[in-house]
Amino acid sequence: MRAAEVVRGIRWYVRGVMGEDAYEKYLAHAATVHGEGATVMTEREFWRDRTDRQDTAPEGRCC
């Protein structure tokens, strides 16, 4: 395994743990479930909605 592949794997893992890939997962889900022509939130709208939902219904998290 080359160093670049290791770094890429670590980056993928950390993004998943930190939730940074949530918007990409949302887009993939919307395309799969609702079809390619579905109206989706912009990235800014997605993160605003996500933080609003977390603030109104907090789940277990560190901070």
ChimeraX commands (.cxc) that place a marker at each C-alpha (Angstrom):
marker #1 position 0.00,0.00,0.00 radius 0.5
marker #1 position 1.40,3.36,-0.97 radius 0.5
marker #1 position 1.59,6.32,1.38 radius 0.5
marker #1 position -0.93,8.29,-0.69 radius 0.5
marker #1 position -3.47,5.46,-0.37 radius 0.5
marker #1 position -2.96,5.34,3.39 radius 0.5
marker #1 position -3.45,9.10,3.70 radius 0.5
marker #1 position -6.56,8.92,1.50 radius 0.5
marker #1 position -7.97,6.15,3.68 radius 0.5
marker #1 position -7.28,8.06,6.88 radius 0.5
marker #1 position -8.91,11.18,5.43 radius 0.5
marker #1 position -11.99,9.17,4.39 radius 0.5
marker #1 position -12.25,7.65,7.88 radius 0.5
marker #1 position -11.86,10.95,9.74 radius 0.5
marker #1 position -14.42,12.70,7.51 radius 0.5
marker #1 position -16.89,9.90,8.25 radius 0.5
marker #1 position -16.31,10.00,11.99 radius 0.5
marker #1 position -16.60,13.79,12.11 radius 0.5
marker #1 position -19.69,13.86,9.89 radius 0.5
marker #1 position -18.07,15.97,7.20 radius 0.5
marker #1 position -19.37,13.62,4.50 radius 0.5
marker #1 position -23.01,14.04,5.55 radius 0.5
marker #1 position -23.92,16.32,2.63 radius 0.5
marker #1 position -22.46,13.90,0.08 radius 0.5
marker #1 position -24.43,11.07,1.71 radius 0.5
marker #1 position -27.57,13.22,1.61 radius 0.5
marker #1 position -27.13,13.87,-2.12 radius 0.5
marker #1 position -26.55,10.18,-2.83 radius 0.5
marker #1 position -29.63,9.24,-0.79 radius 0.5
marker #1 position -31.80,11.84,-2.53 radius 0.5
marker #1 position -30.68,10.65,-5.97 radius 0.5
marker #1 position -31.32,7.00,-5.08 radius 0.5
marker #1 position -34.66,7.40,-3.33 radius 0.5
marker #1 position -36.16,10.42,-5.10 radius 0.5
marker #1 position -34.45,10.23,-8.50 radius 0.5
marker #1 position -31.94,12.42,-10.27 radius 0.5
marker #1 position -34.39,15.27,-10.88 radius 0.5
marker #1 position -35.35,15.67,-7.23 radius 0.5
marker #1 position -35.08,19.08,-5.63 radius 0.5
marker #1 position -32.39,19.01,-2.97 radius 0.5
marker #1 position -31.18,21.51,-0.41 radius 0.5
marker #1 position -28.07,23.50,-1.13 radius 0.5
marker #1 position -25.09,22.62,1.03 radius 0.5
marker #1 position -25.66,25.72,3.13 radius 0.5
marker #1 position -29.35,24.86,3.62 radius 0.5
marker #1 position -28.43,21.27,4.50 radius 0.5
marker #1 position -25.99,22.25,7.25 radius 0.5
marker #1 position -28.39,24.89,8.63 radius 0.5
marker #1 position -31.20,22.31,8.75 radius 0.5
marker #1 position -28.94,19.74,10.35 radius 0.5
marker #1 position -27.75,22.06,13.11 radius 0.5
marker #1 position -31.31,23.31,13.72 radius 0.5
marker #1 position -32.53,19.71,14.12 radius 0.5
marker #1 position -29.66,18.91,16.48 radius 0.5
marker #1 position -30.42,21.99,18.57 radius 0.5
marker #1 position -34.13,21.21,18.89 radius 0.5
marker #1 position -33.68,17.48,19.55 radius 0.5
marker #1 position -30.19,16.92,20.95 radius 0.5
marker #1 position -28.82,13.40,20.86 radius 0.5
marker #1 position -25.77,12.01,22.56 radius 0.5
marker #1 position -22.78,14.05,21.49 radius 0.5
marker #1 position -19.67,15.37,23.13 radius 0.5
marker #1 position -20.36,19.13,22.95 radius 0.5
marker link #1:1,2 radius 0.2
marker link #1:2,3 radius 0.2
marker link #1:3,4 radius 0.2
marker link #1:4,5 radius 0.2
marker link #1:5,6 radius 0.2
marker link #1:6,7 radius 0.2
marker link #1:7,8 radius 0.2
marker link #1:8,9 radius 0.2
marker link #1:9,10 radius 0.2
marker link #1:10,11 radius 0.2
marker link #1:11,12 radius 0.2
marker link #1:12,13 radius 0.2
marker link #1:13,14 radius 0.2
marker link #1:14,15 radius 0.2
marker link #1:15,16 radius 0.2
marker link #1:16,17 radius 0.2
marker link #1:17,18 radius 0.2
marker link #1:18,19 radius 0.2
marker link #1:19,20 radius 0.2
marker link #1:20,21 radius 0.2
marker link #1:21,22 radius 0.2
marker link #1:22,23 radius 0.2
marker link #1:23,24 radius 0.2
marker link #1:24,25 radius 0.2
marker link #1:25,26 radius 0.2
marker link #1:26,27 radius 0.2
marker link #1:27,28 radius 0.2
marker link #1:28,29 radius 0.2
marker link #1:29,30 radius 0.2
marker link #1:30,31 radius 0.2
marker link #1:31,32 radius 0.2
marker link #1:32,33 radius 0.2
marker link #1:33,34 radius 0.2
marker link #1:34,35 radius 0.2
marker link #1:35,36 radius 0.2
marker link #1:36,37 radius 0.2
marker link #1:37,38 radius 0.2
marker link #1:38,39 radius 0.2
marker link #1:39,40 radius 0.2
marker link #1:40,41 radius 0.2
marker link #1:41,42 radius 0.2
marker link #1:42,43 radius 0.2
marker link #1:43,44 radius 0.2
marker link #1:44,45 radius 0.2
marker link #1:45,46 radius 0.2
marker link #1:46,47 radius 0.2
marker link #1:47,48 radius 0.2
marker link #1:48,49 radius 0.2
marker link #1:49,50 radius 0.2
marker link #1:50,51 radius 0.2
marker link #1:51,52 radius 0.2
marker link #1:52,53 radius 0.2
marker link #1:53,54 radius 0.2
marker link #1:54,55 radius 0.2
marker link #1:55,56 radius 0.2
marker link #1:56,57 radius 0.2
marker link #1:57,58 radius 0.2
marker link #1:58,59 radius 0.2
marker link #1:59,60 radius 0.2
marker link #1:60,61 radius 0.2
marker link #1:61,62 radius 0.2
marker link #1:62,63 radius 0.2
view
